[in-house]
Amino acid sequence: MDPKVIPNTPKHASSSQIPPPPFSLFIPTNNLIAMAMAIKLPLILLFFSSSLIPTFSLFEDQVGLMDWHQRYIGKVKHAVFHTQKAGRKRVVVSTEENVIASLDLRRGEIFWRHVLGANDVVDKIDIALGKYVITLSSEGSILRAWNLPDGQMVWESFLSGSKSSKALLTVPANLKVDLDSPIIVYSGACIHAISSIDGEYLWKKDFASEGSVDVHQLILPGGSDVVHAVGVTDSSQFDTYEIHIKNGGLLKHTSASFPGGIYGEILPISGDRFVVLDASRSVLVLITIENGQIHLEQTHISDLIHGSSGNTVILPSKLSGIFSLRTDNGIVFIKVTDEGKLNVMEKVDKTVVISDALPLSEGEQAFALVQHGDGKIELSVRLVHDMSSNHLKETVKMDHERGFVHKIFINNYVRTDRSHGFRALIVMEDHSLLLLQQGEIVWTRDDGLASVIDVATSELPVEKIGVSVAKVEHSLFEWLKGHMLKLKGTLMLATPDEVAAIQKIRLQSSEKSRMTRDHNGFRRLLILLTRAGKLYALHTGDGRVVWSTLLQSLRTTSQQCAGIKLHQWQVPHHHALDNNPSVLVVGRCGLSLTSPSALSIVDAYTGKELQNMGPVQHSTVQVISLPFRDSSEQQLHLLIDADKRAHLYPTTPEAAHIFQRESENVYWYSVESEAGILRGYGVKKSHSSDTPSEYCFETRNLWSVVFPSESEKIIGTVTRKPNEVVHTQAKVIADEDVMYKYISKNMLFVATVSPKASGPIGSATPDESVLVVYLVDTVTGRILHRMTHLGSQGPVHAVLSENWVVYHYFNLRAHRYGMSIIEIYDQSRAENKDILKLIVGKHNLTTPVSSYSRPEVTTKSQSYFFTHSVKAISVTSTAKGITSKHLLIGTIGDQVLALDKRFVDPRRSLNPTQADKEEGLLPLTDALPIIPQSYVTHSFKVEGLRGIETVPAKLESTSLVFAYGVDLFHTRIAPSRTYDSLTEDFNYALLLLTILALVVAIFVTWVLSERKDLQDKWSWPQTQLWLQSSSEQRLLNICSTPVNMFVNQNR
Amino acid sequence: MPIILPAKGGKGAETVESIHPWLFEVRSRPLRPRLPYRSSLSLSLQLLLMEKGKGVMGSRKWAVDFTDNSSTPSTRDIPDPPGFTRASLDQDDSSLSRQKKDAESNWKSQKAWEVAQAPFKNLMMMGFMMWMAGSTVHLFSIGITFSALWQPLSALQGVGKVFEPYKDNKVDLLAPKLLYIALNLGGMLLGVWKLNTLGLLPTHASDWVSSLPPAHEVEFSGGGVALH
């Protein structure tokens, strides 16, 4: 981590929308300005308007104070150990998130990591020459070599093939051809030989000319300079090719036809034996190559294993002389004898996972089996030639929440007594990665967090009253100590050690990671649903995992279930305060839209599944969170199935009653992107006789918007966030004029492009590509606004908030990305400007509005150029919606950029008038500025950025930002600065000391003045008073003596 | 305040009033602030009189009573000395100073006019300060504006007090009072005008609608692209 120093810009009062402008303390300056106003007014205003733009910026020592960043890699697909050298032991992995990473074998930390991007899928990885990591990606078309120690890319080769095929990579270990060791790659129906030193092409053998052969295996028999390629033509003929390794010349080609067809992959048993399943999956075919002849031998599986059905698969673990077969009943190890006989050796449970064979020193091979027990896993390592006994057997306790083992990779090391020790890298069902060694879990990585699907948040529990006095005293002492240190730091008295201590206190503030609700609402739980069907709760303070749970409702069926959506289910605020908040997880069991769904309600504090409703009968294509709650504050949800029926949850009579009361005004719509149709539906009040339950409602189609398929194709839709809070409906513009915003939650933004331009950028000419955007009312289907961008195309990323939508697209004519804004205003309210009527309340501004009243709207829009291509756009949201907004733009560089909404204001003009300037409108520029200080991710990258969530804090000025992708990043931002709170580094100790000093000073001066007063009073009557006037002097003559005398006596 | 001296001949006490009648006029005017009667300097020396005959403190032979009883002669136990009558004193005094009083009432009405005109100066100064403060909202301008509003208000509250010293049945205070009030109202208007120029008065429609929440929507609609 090397945070860059980002200078703090001077603090000025920011935009005019901010409610209480901080009182400027530059009184002299302001006076000067007031006086100089007449002279240099435009200049000063220009200066002001430019300095008014608030930017986020933080000092180097503020990094990590309120943000955290976590790096993940995703579910591991392949792993290659590198433990030969004496140096750092590491394992190189490739993952389903297309990450290549080198991990420390001791601690599991990432040495280096590369995220290849969504369309550059890693096919194979290996290590060449002991120093390069070789990766084959993009269906075998890109071969790269990375330097093993530091991850720098050494070379990259693009492999062109004639047609797409599977990708195979073979890195011969001890093969030298003219001082070079070639890498043999099969991809694009060609065999390529690439130099491992510099990635140069050595030769290429195209198989397209040999007929449509599909190569399954590349085999390099040790000691020879021939490559064997084994493949299948039209799934009915086996082919073997022998290719010379030096020049790629075809030496021999043999083939044998097999009319039964094959299923799956050919698995090599030894150098000249292969096994494959026939198309019916009931016959094993053993292929033997002898003297250039192919012999096929068929064995019925039912002869080997009794009572097995059709779902047989040959497992891809390569064990010499042995192969494993998975049937419905379990896994069977079958040994192929030298005579070509198949012998069943052992049957194990279906959940057993087998590793590849690991060559040991004396030509032996070992492999590992993992068996699942209750709360533990059993790892056994066996030697291939001696299957009867376990070479090593270890039992490791395993958390239930990690599920089953999915993959295992083993590696050996030589113990001090020259025996072999084994370490195993296992990938669990929740995508976590664990290293087992000597019966212990050495380290774990929660890499399921690299594939977050959906995010919800939850409040933390309220703090329990009754904290022990000792604790308070301790924390008070700590607090005072910390502040004294800070004071020292402020006064530049701290030693370097103390400065370090201050920084440590700031970063590890126990305050921010406590498990209770805080006053400002900064502490929350982020609830993340991952692709593995696991739910995680992360603390926003420090990003630690509070709980995690593998959803049982998604695991109960044999089908592949996956979570698809996460919704707030119950948020106790007023009633039901004893209940914990909970979330609803909607999953789908199966791949098609009509698959049955699984529902689960999970307690947000503990992660326990409160209600396991899955798998339910109906499918789910939409989840609609209704704005109604029942008496226990459960949110009503409508789940729309594939037959367009609405299912109401929770399934209680009370919820049904509430829904039936409100159902007249409940609508839903569907966007059918492929067909280019928007459809709106109404919900029928009573469930008809053919609906399965009383919580299932029929819907009827009310309207449809059909886009002409020859000219428009839907590429993006966006709506307002349902929980967004809007403070006001009026926008005050220059001269105190008012515009009324058209604020509707039922507004949908739709972007369409001409079908030709729906491909990647450059696939269509500017004349062919038209981008059309619509604002549609989803209750009535009315198109509120339509705008055409000629010569522009997608991808479109958009965000809709309040009454505006900002969208990002590519402008083909200008060859630049563009960003446009549409603001929509309600014209039917514009007459409400009579102040007297407003004062007495005679206006229609607060009466409920219906979409059927068809309010007249006007729009304002403008377009700007924008430098970056964009992965996601979001907008800040605050508790009351008063604070001005910032757009959060996930850039192509996987960073999050905060862009003030005022830059994308449609009312910016080239020559702003005086009133415009006072309003804070910026002069029009053609491009949106990118201020380096306004990257909220500062020096971090959120690799593989997919989404940005914003959650309002309780403090109005602040918004919590969570960006997720392969990495997770959380911070909080204040778009108009924290006008409602003191800054983090405010020195309370200094304030206290000042107050204390002032109080002491007051007391001292009071005592002094009292004393002085007394003295004065004593001296006054004797000396001055009586001498004051001449008339009294006469009196003095008479009576001064006795009075004085008396006073003296009295003393 | 009678000062009682011990009688030389032991006959009892005799007040000083008889010696210096003018003294009491002088004394009735507050020449100096009274000393607070504290325990340490208990100058409320009350020498107990022999007439009272109670609690005669040993060796003390005289007492000075600082409590001013002169205005309530009826409560006094001591009769006025022979040759001194209270009424004649007052008459004597008024007859002596009739001319003086005329001059005083003239002086009072003059003073009252002066006081009534005093806010004008204030007004001018305020105006200058406001001009200096400019029309942007910040600490200085807000302070000035609020003091411009507060000063006339407090002045108006204390109209009676301001003109109290000049109260006289011969002086007509109505006109100066009206002027005083008018000038202060003017000052207040100036403050309000300043408030308006600062934009702090709700005189625009925007001031009344900017806090109105968005209207409630009757219909609800949800949905979107089918979940994948």
Chai-1 contact restraints between the chains, C-beta under 6 A:
chainA,res_idxA,chainB,res_idxB,connection_type,confidence,min_distance_angstrom,max_distance_angstrom,comment,restraint_id
A,F23,B,H138,contact,1.0,0.0,6.0,A-B,restraint_1
A,F23,B,L139,contact,1.0,0.0,6.0,A-B,restraint_2
A,S24,B,H138,contact,1.0,0.0,6.0,A-B,restraint_3
A,I27,B,F140,contact,1.0,0.0,6.0,A-B,restraint_4
A,N30,B,H138,contact,1.0,0.0,6.0,A-B,restraint_5
A,A34,B,G134,contact,1.0,0.0,6.0,A-B,restraint_6
A,I564,B,L227,contact,1.0,0.0,6.0,A-B,restraint_7
A,K565,B,L227,contact,1.0,0.0,6.0,A-B,restraint_8
A,L593,B,A226,contact,1.0,0.0,6.0,A-B,restraint_9
A,V621,B,A226,contact,1.0,0.0,6.0,A-B,restraint_10
A,V621,B,L227,contact,1.0,0.0,6.0,A-B,restraint_11
A,Q622,B,G223,contact,1.0,0.0,6.0,A-B,restraint_12
A,I624,B,G222,contact,1.0,0.0,6.0,A-B,restraint_13
A,P627,B,F220,contact,1.0,0.0,6.0,A-B,restraint_14
A,N665,B,V218,contact,1.0,0.0,6.0,A-B,restraint_15
A,N665,B,E219,contact,1.0,0.0,6.0,A-B,restraint_16
A,V666,B,F220,contact,1.0,0.0,6.0,A-B,restraint_17
A,Y667,B,S221,contact,1.0,0.0,6.0,A-B,restraint_18
A,W668,B,G222,contact,1.0,0.0,6.0,A-B,restraint_19
A,W668,B,G223,contact,1.0,0.0,6.0,A-B,restraint_20
A,Y669,B,G223,contact,1.0,0.0,6.0,A-B,restraint_21
A,S670,B,G223,contact,1.0,0.0,6.0,A-B,restraint_22
A,V671,B,G224,contact,1.0,0.0,6.0,A-B,restraint_23
A,V671,B,V225,contact,1.0,0.0,6.0,A-B,restraint_24
A,V726,B,P214,contact,1.0,0.0,6.0,A-B,restraint_25
A,T728,B,S210,contact,1.0,0.0,6.0,A-B,restraint_26
A,Q729,B,L212,contact,1.0,0.0,6.0,A-B,restraint_27
A,Q729,B,P214,contact,1.0,0.0,6.0,A-B,restraint_28
A,A730,B,V209,contact,1.0,0.0,6.0,A-B,restraint_29
A,A730,B,S210,contact,1.0,0.0,6.0,A-B,restraint_30
A,V732,B,S206,contact,1.0,0.0,6.0,A-B,restraint_31
A,V732,B,S210,contact,1.0,0.0,6.0,A-B,restraint_32
A,E736,B,H204,contact,1.0,0.0,6.0,A-B,restraint_33
A,E736,B,S206,contact,1.0,0.0,6.0,A-B,restraint_34
A,V738,B,A205,contact,1.0,0.0,6.0,A-B,restraint_35
A,V738,B,S206,contact,1.0,0.0,6.0,A-B,restraint_36
A,V738,B,V209,contact,1.0,0.0,6.0,A-B,restraint_37
A,I743,B,P214,contact,1.0,0.0,6.0,A-B,restraint_38
A,N746,B,S221,contact,1.0,0.0,6.0,A-B,restraint_39
A,T778,B,S221,contact,1.0,0.0,6.0,A-B,restraint_40
A,V779,B,E219,contact,1.0,0.0,6.0,A-B,restraint_41
A,V779,B,S221,contact,1.0,0.0,6.0,A-B,restraint_42
A,K833,B,A205,contact,1.0,0.0,6.0,A-B,restraint_43
A,I835,B,A205,contact,1.0,0.0,6.0,A-B,restraint_44
A,L838,B,A205,contact,1.0,0.0,6.0,A-B,restraint_45
A,L838,B,W208,contact,1.0,0.0,6.0,A-B,restraint_46
A,L845,B,L212,contact,1.0,0.0,6.0,A-B,restraint_47
A,T846,B,A215,contact,1.0,0.0,6.0,A-B,restraint_48
A,P848,B,H216,contact,1.0,0.0,6.0,A-B,restraint_49
A,P848,B,V218,contact,1.0,0.0,6.0,A-B,restraint_50
A,V849,B,A215,contact,1.0,0.0,6.0,A-B,restraint_51
A,V849,B,E217,contact,1.0,0.0,6.0,A-B,restraint_52
A,S850,B,V218,contact,1.0,0.0,6.0,A-B,restraint_53
A,S851,B,E219,contact,1.0,0.0,6.0,A-B,restraint_54
A,L1025,B,R32,contact,1.0,0.0,6.0,A-B,restraint_55
A,S1031,B,V26,contact,1.0,0.0,6.0,A-B,restraint_56
